[in-house]
Amino acid sequence: MKQKRSRGSPLVEEGLLLGLSIITLTVVLSIIIGLLSGVQKTFDLSIFNGDTFLSQLQQSIDKILQYFRIG
């Protein structure tokens, strides 16, 4: 008769669970990094990016003042 080996089974199960958890963690982190980089690109392409927005605002105010002959 064959004897059942129960010694390797828990080790194999733990190894599979550890590998699955590492893969899951990698997928979740890559999704989070992708979302954050998309948000960063959106803010970088925004019209409110500092100097450009302020210079456009100043030009618009100057045009309005010139139209009314105030400036």
Rosetta constraint file for C-alpha pairs under 8 A:
AtomPair CA 5 CA 9 HARMONIC 7.82 0.50
AtomPair CA 6 CA 10 HARMONIC 7.50 0.50
AtomPair CA 7 CA 11 HARMONIC 7.41 0.50
AtomPair CA 8 CA 12 HARMONIC 6.16 0.50
AtomPair CA 9 CA 13 HARMONIC 6.14 0.50
AtomPair CA 10 CA 14 HARMONIC 6.04 0.50
AtomPair CA 11 CA 15 HARMONIC 6.11 0.50
AtomPair CA 12 CA 16 HARMONIC 6.16 0.50
AtomPair CA 13 CA 17 HARMONIC 6.13 0.50
AtomPair CA 14 CA 18 HARMONIC 6.03 0.50
AtomPair CA 15 CA 19 HARMONIC 6.16 0.50
AtomPair CA 16 CA 20 HARMONIC 6.07 0.50
AtomPair CA 17 CA 21 HARMONIC 6.07 0.50
AtomPair CA 18 CA 22 HARMONIC 6.26 0.50
AtomPair CA 19 CA 23 HARMONIC 6.27 0.50
AtomPair CA 20 CA 24 HARMONIC 6.09 0.50
AtomPair CA 21 CA 25 HARMONIC 6.03 0.50
AtomPair CA 22 CA 26 HARMONIC 6.16 0.50
AtomPair CA 23 CA 27 HARMONIC 6.26 0.50
AtomPair CA 24 CA 28 HARMONIC 6.19 0.50
AtomPair CA 25 CA 29 HARMONIC 6.09 0.50
AtomPair CA 26 CA 30 HARMONIC 6.13 0.50
AtomPair CA 27 CA 31 HARMONIC 6.26 0.50
AtomPair CA 28 CA 32 HARMONIC 6.27 0.50
AtomPair CA 29 CA 33 HARMONIC 6.09 0.50
AtomPair CA 30 CA 34 HARMONIC 6.05 0.50
AtomPair CA 31 CA 35 HARMONIC 6.23 0.50
AtomPair CA 32 CA 36 HARMONIC 6.18 0.50
AtomPair CA 33 CA 37 HARMONIC 6.08 0.50
AtomPair CA 34 CA 38 HARMONIC 6.20 0.50
AtomPair CA 35 CA 39 HARMONIC 6.29 0.50
AtomPair CA 36 CA 40 HARMONIC 6.17 0.50
AtomPair CA 37 CA 41 HARMONIC 6.15 0.50
AtomPair CA 38 CA 42 HARMONIC 6.24 0.50
AtomPair CA 39 CA 43 HARMONIC 6.39 0.50
AtomPair CA 40 CA 44 HARMONIC 6.11 0.50
AtomPair CA 41 CA 45 HARMONIC 6.13 0.50
AtomPair CA 42 CA 46 HARMONIC 6.16 0.50
AtomPair CA 43 CA 49 HARMONIC 7.59 0.50
AtomPair CA 44 CA 49 HARMONIC 6.69 0.50
AtomPair CA 45 CA 49 HARMONIC 7.60 0.50
AtomPair CA 47 CA 52 HARMONIC 7.49 0.50
AtomPair CA 47 CA 53 HARMONIC 6.00 0.50
AtomPair CA 48 CA 52 HARMONIC 7.58 0.50
AtomPair CA 48 CA 53 HARMONIC 5.34 0.50
AtomPair CA 49 CA 53 HARMONIC 6.12 0.50
AtomPair CA 50 CA 54 HARMONIC 6.32 0.50
AtomPair CA 51 CA 55 HARMONIC 6.04 0.50
AtomPair CA 52 CA 56 HARMONIC 6.16 0.50
AtomPair CA 53 CA 57 HARMONIC 6.08 0.50
AtomPair CA 54 CA 58 HARMONIC 6.13 0.50
AtomPair CA 55 CA 59 HARMONIC 6.18 0.50
AtomPair CA 56 CA 60 HARMONIC 6.16 0.50
AtomPair CA 57 CA 61 HARMONIC 6.22 0.50
AtomPair CA 58 CA 62 HARMONIC 6.17 0.50
AtomPair CA 59 CA 63 HARMONIC 6.21 0.50
AtomPair CA 60 CA 64 HARMONIC 6.26 0.50
AtomPair CA 61 CA 65 HARMONIC 6.16 0.50
AtomPair CA 62 CA 66 HARMONIC 6.05 0.50
AtomPair CA 62 CA 71 HARMONIC 6.97 0.50
AtomPair CA 63 CA 67 HARMONIC 6.10 0.50
AtomPair CA 64 CA 68 HARMONIC 6.50 0.50
AtomPair CA 65 CA 69 HARMONIC 5.86 0.50
AtomPair CA 65 CA 70 HARMONIC 5.10 0.50
AtomPair CA 65 CA 71 HARMONIC 5.01 0.50
AtomPair CA 66 CA 70 HARMONIC 6.06 0.50
AtomPair CA 66 CA 71 HARMONIC 5.41 0.50
